[in-house]
Amino acid sequence: MVPLLEWSDLRVFLAVHRTGTHAGAARALRVAPTTIGRRVAALEDAVGARLFARTPDGLAPTEAARALLPRAERVEAEIQDAARELTVADARPTGSVRLTCGDGFATFVLGPALPEFLAAHPGLTVEVIPSVHVLDLTRGEADVALRLFRPREKSLVARRVGTERYALYASATYLARRGAPRAARDLAAHDLIIYDRDLDRMRSQAWFLRIASGANVAVRASATTILHSACAAGAGIALLTRSYVRDDPRFVNVLPRVEAPASEMWLVTHADLRASARVSAAARFVEALVRRSGEPA
């Protein structure tokens, strides 16, 4: 059977060959001399021949070592070439990058800004994964995430980039039909539009249900865009992100003095992807959009 050679062993072999001692190789590779000795012994076992002979001047390569040297150098050159090519390739924002965020941000902020971003990065393909549920970045389900909480996973890198602020809204037709509430207690006589039950523990929704205790829940939905369309059509009162609707005449701010709890916005990537040009470009893009939306950290 042909022996299976490990690059880690060949790397040690080349260092010993070039320095002439275990100590020199250890300094070059920044490992312990004992590690060098173990690696050389493992390689000698694999090839079935002694590679270095001890002399007064250090370690001298044997005939087997001289035969192995050009092959080991070719392996080294191939690995170095591959590393350079990958580094250069990843220095340009090319390929595909996956962004996950809430469907509201994806629809009202991210989507309209994509032409400008793609024009600046023609080699990129952007995969947008809008979801109120959390994707697992540690499993590669997305490259960049915009979340409303700080992640706990040690393998993820997070930076607070903004604040999402909310207010109560209804359409003019709904208010004309049902009347406008003058105080929070009046919400009990109104219809609500809220997220599905999976998000009842979410801070903002829990607050809304609490101050509107006794109100009729007319619509539950798993998507922010459905909340918006139902609210604009007159189905009830909804707690919406202010920056998404502030310039939309279909929405009337209800109880403007009632302040809803805000949510922190965190930009999240995996630590292993921080040096990736495509991920860095996408992360900068998302952060700029958050700041442009007018709700800074």
C-alpha positions, 0 to 999 in steps of 0.5 A: 500500500502506498503510504499516505503522507500528511502535509503537516509532516512534510512541512516539518520535513522541509523546515528541518531540511532547511535549518539542519536542526530540530531547534531551528525548525521549531523556531521557524514553525513556532512549535516545540522541538519535541513536536518536530521530533514526533513529526519527523518520526511519523514521516519516517514511519510512513515512508519506511526510511530514515530521513536525517542522520546526526552529524557534528554539524547538525542533521544531514539529509539521507538519500531518502530525504533527497528523493523526497525533497523535490516532491515536498517542495512541489506540494508546498508550492501548490498549497501556497498558490492555492492560498494566494488564489483564494485570498485574492478571490476573497479580496473581491466581493464576488459570489453569493452572500446570504442576508437574513432579516425581518421581512419588514426590513427586507421589504421596506428598506433592503429591497429598494436599496439593492440596485445601488448595492449591486451596481457597486458590486457587480460580482455579487449575488444577494440571497435575501432570507426574510423571516421573523424566526432566527436562522442558525449562522453557526450552521451556515444558514445565512452569512449576515443577520440583522437581529433584534437581540444580541446572540449568545453563541461565542462563534458569532460576532455581533455589533449593535447598529441601531434601534427599532422604535415602534408606535401604534397605527391605524388607517383613516377609514378604520378610525372614521368607522370606530373612533380614535382611542384617546387613552391606552385604556380605550384600546380594549374597545378596538380590534388589534392586528398582531403577530402569531402566537409564537411571538407573544413573548416578544417584548414589543408584542407582549407590551401591546397585548398588555396595554390593550388587554381585553381588545379583540384580536382581529388578525394574527400574521407571521409576516410584517408585510401582512400586518401593514397591509391589513392595517392600511386596509382598515382591519384594526390597530397595529404596532408598527416600526416607525421608520417603515410608515412615517412617510406613508399617508395610509397610516395614522399614528394612534396615541402618539404620546404612548411610547412602546418599548424599543428593540436593539438592532444587532448586525451578526456574522460568523467569526470565520467570515469576518475576513470575507470580502463578500460578507464584509461588503454585505455587512457594511451595506446592511449597517448603512441602511439601518443608519440611513433609516433614521433610527441610530444606536 
